[in-house]
Amino acid sequence: MSAVAHTGALKPLRKPWLWAGLWWLAVALVVVLSLVPPPPMELPRHGDKVEHLLAYALLAAAAVQVWRPGRPLLLAGLGLVLMGVLLEFAQGALTATRQADPADALANTLGVLLGLLTVLTPWRDLLPRRPL
């Protein structure tokens, strides 16, 4: 049994490793999409900030579904904020097609905070109520 399961970091889900794995897959997808060349499309002014906010809000809201409140959820939230900031540095340092933007890091952080606020709503346990 791993440390995550042993410490009870995951909510009591029917298939906790499936849901945790899907969450980690979503995190990895955001990392990859943040570092590959952006698609050639025209966005409204500051439209990318909305994309950043929504992506990180969804990741954080999903974390609320998978991780127990308290330390596990706090660590997930802090990890997402750190990831958002570090990815901005990586975009500036490791890619030729993207640039670091502090406003994107701020949008990522605000998205995490919005997503984590779902812990205060009745929707915080939608996933544990599902039969899958």
C-alpha positions as a printed Julia matrix, in Angstrom:
132×3 Matrix{Float64}:
   0.0    0.0     0.0
   1.4    3.39   -0.94
   1.84   6.37    1.33
  -1.06   8.2    -0.33
  -3.53   5.39    0.35
  -2.09   4.71    3.79
  -2.45   8.31    4.95
  -5.97   8.58    3.62
  -5.18  11.46    1.27
  -7.85  10.35   -1.17
 -11.56  10.69   -0.53
 -13.44   7.42    0.03
 -14.2    6.75   -3.63
 -15.19   3.44   -5.14
 -12.14   3.51   -7.46
  -9.83   6.07   -5.86
  -6.79   5.23   -7.98
  -8.79   5.66  -11.19
  -9.91   9.15  -10.14
  -6.49  10.14   -8.8
  -4.91   8.84  -12.0
  -7.32  10.85  -14.14
  -6.54  13.95  -12.08
  -2.8   13.44  -12.56
  -3.4   12.87  -16.27
  -5.22  16.22  -16.47
  -2.3   17.89  -14.66
   0.15  16.33  -17.13
  -2.01  17.48  -20.05
  -1.87  21.07  -18.8
   1.92  20.82  -18.48
   2.28  19.53  -22.04
  -0.15  22.03  -23.52
   1.68  24.83  -21.72
   5.01  23.94  -23.34
   4.1   22.95  -26.9
   3.64  25.64  -29.56
   0.25  27.31  -29.25
  -2.36  26.63  -31.92
  -2.68  29.34  -34.58
  -5.85  31.05  -33.45
  -6.96  34.56  -32.72
  -8.17  35.2   -29.18
  -9.86  38.32  -27.88
  -7.65  40.64  -25.86
  -6.75  38.87  -22.58
  -8.63  35.77  -23.78
  -5.66  33.62  -22.85
  -6.0   34.79  -19.25
  -9.54  33.39  -19.2
  -8.17  30.1   -20.57
  -5.55  29.99  -17.8
  -8.1   30.82  -15.12
 -10.56  28.16  -16.33
  -7.95  25.42  -16.77
  -6.57  25.86  -13.26
 -10.05  26.3   -11.76
 -11.06  22.96  -13.29
  -7.91  21.25  -12.01
  -8.49  22.62   -8.51
 -12.21  21.79   -8.51
 -11.31  18.26   -9.61
  -8.8   18.11   -6.75
 -11.65  18.94   -4.36
 -13.45  15.86   -5.67
 -10.45  13.52   -5.33
  -8.39  14.67   -2.33
  -9.6   14.84    1.27
 -10.07  18.31    2.79
  -7.22  19.55    4.94
  -3.59  18.82    4.24
  -4.05  16.66    1.09
  -6.22  19.27   -0.61
  -4.01  22.11    0.57
  -0.96  20.37   -0.89
  -2.78  19.8    -4.19
  -3.72  23.49   -4.33
  -0.23  24.68   -3.45
   1.2   22.27   -6.01
  -1.07  23.67   -8.72
  -0.08  27.24   -7.87
   3.6   26.3    -7.93
   3.11  24.44  -11.21
   1.43  27.49  -12.77
   4.27  29.79  -11.75
   7.04  27.36  -12.77
   5.41  26.7   -16.14
   5.5   30.42  -16.87
   9.25  30.44  -16.17
   9.64  27.31  -18.31
   7.78  28.9   -21.19
  10.24  31.78  -21.17
  13.35  29.67  -20.66
  12.65  26.45  -22.55
  10.5   27.39  -25.53
  10.93  29.61  -28.55
   7.2   29.8   -29.26
   5.96  30.98  -25.87
   6.92  33.67  -23.41
   6.72  34.0   -19.66
   3.86  36.22  -18.54
   3.34  37.13  -14.88
  -0.33  37.87  -15.66
  -0.75  34.24  -16.76
   0.74  33.06  -13.45
  -1.72  35.33  -11.63
  -4.63  33.95  -13.69
  -3.45  30.4   -12.86
  -3.36  31.23   -9.15
  -6.78  32.87   -9.19
  -8.13  29.82  -11.01
  -6.76  27.53   -8.31
  -8.37  29.67   -5.62
 -11.72  29.65   -7.42
 -11.58  25.89   -7.92
 -10.67  25.28   -4.3
 -13.63  27.37   -3.18
 -15.89  24.59   -4.42
 -14.97  22.82   -1.18
 -17.39  25.24    0.5
 -20.31  24.18   -1.7
 -22.62  21.15   -1.74
 -20.84  20.08   -4.97
 -17.66  19.21   -3.07
 -18.68  15.55   -2.86
 -20.26  14.93   -6.25
 -17.7   12.29   -7.15
 -17.96  10.24   -3.92
 -21.72  10.06   -4.49
 -21.32   8.53   -7.94
 -21.49   4.73   -8.29
 -18.33   4.48  -10.45
